[in-house]
């Protein structure tokens, strides 16, 4: 389908379109349906479609964070959701990105938790214990795969020391159930459906990170922080588990007009309660957290909203 470019959308949002014109459609690059990006993106699409006249927003199923920032940079998607480490690397032209991408943060969404999954009977109780084992690193092109590779390399485990597989969330948990892998990485908010279902049907173990592990990872990857998974978040996991937290951000092209970015940000914050009905992770989408990516600029339109959140969204 041919993409409607931003100038057309700006005209619609400014009230300059002809009466009776077709709604302008724009895409939000999210992730797989088993994760949180897709329903979160769908919630934002619903808010913008219902509260911004003439707008028809759609959430797209994609491979995840790496795919999303590339699609936004190429203007194949108007917005994308991606993890902080991926956004930072893309903006700076580091890691998997040989050239800096023209991105800006529209706002920070919520912290993702790196769930390192295995079963009690596997004997895996740390990241180094994964050497020689079959490990799912997440879908190819996803932020999960980037985080998994960073955690492994940051703690001294090379990809040559494991048997890696690149599986989606659902494929990872199915493979654990079937015994075709020994461990896997799944990244998302607390209470992920795929992990919840696995914990009900198998003896789930969440592999913890020690304080030393966290120090090593934060020294190499400043976007990472410790995040405890509370006891009883998942069936059978009765003690808190120290994990890794990585913020996710909604990103746009750097050339998105300021007025459009302002209206998108204002509208979604004004109707945040609707996102909370879809997922409780939206509770972290606050003005205090609007930009948790220190190395990536907040879009000027979002800066304008943050400076005056009481302003009318069509102002």
BELJO-V678634 format. One record per backbone hydrogen bond with DSSP energy under -0.5 kcal/mol. CO is the residue of the C=O (numbers start at 1). NH is the residue of the N-H. Records with the same first field share a line. If there is no record, write none. Layout:
BEGIN
CO->NH / NH
END
This chain:
BEGIN
3->5
5->8 / 9
6->10
7->11
8->12
9->13
10->14
11->16 / 17
12->15
18->21
24->56
25->4
26->58
27->29 / 78 / 79
28->60
29->81
31->62
32->35 / 38
34->194
36->40
37->41
38->42
39->43
40->44
41->45
42->46
43->47
44->48
45->49 / 57
46->50
47->51
48->52
51->53
52->55
54->24
56->26
58->28
60->30
64->68
65->69
66->70
67->71
68->72
69->73
70->74
71->76 / 77
72->75
78->253
79->29
80->251
82->249
83->87
84->88
85->89
86->90
87->91
88->92
89->93 / 94
90->101
94->97
96->98
101->103
102->254
104->106 / 252
105->299
107->250
110->248
112->246
113->115 / 188
114->116 / 244
115->117 / 186
116->207
117->184
118->205
119->122
120->123
123->125
127->130
128->131
130->133
133->135 / 163
134->182 / 183
135->165
136->185
139->142
141->66 / 67
142->146
143->147
144->148
145->149
146->150
147->151
148->152
149->153
150->154
151->155
152->155 / 157
153->156
156->158
158->161
159->162
161->132
162->164
163->135
165->137 / 167
168->172
169->173
170->174
171->175
172->176
173->177
174->178
175->179 / 180 / 181
182->119
183->136
184->117
186->115
188->113
189->192
192->196
193->197
194->198
195->199
196->200
197->201
198->202
202->204
203->120
205->118 / 207
210->214
211->215
212->216
213->217
214->218
215->219
216->220
217->221
221->224
225->245
227->243
228->230
229->241
230->233
234->237
236->238
237->232
241->229
242->209
243->227
244->114
245->225
246->112
247->84
248->109
249->82 / 251
250->106 / 107
251->80
252->104
253->256
257->261
258->262
259->263
260->264
261->265
262->266
263->267
264->268
265->269
266->270
267->271
269->272
271->274 / 275
272->275 / 276
273->277
274->278
275->278 / 279
279->282
280->283
281->284
282->285
284->286
287->290
290->108
292->294
293->296
297->105
299->302 / 303
300->304
301->305
302->306
303->307
304->308
305->308
308->311
312->315
END
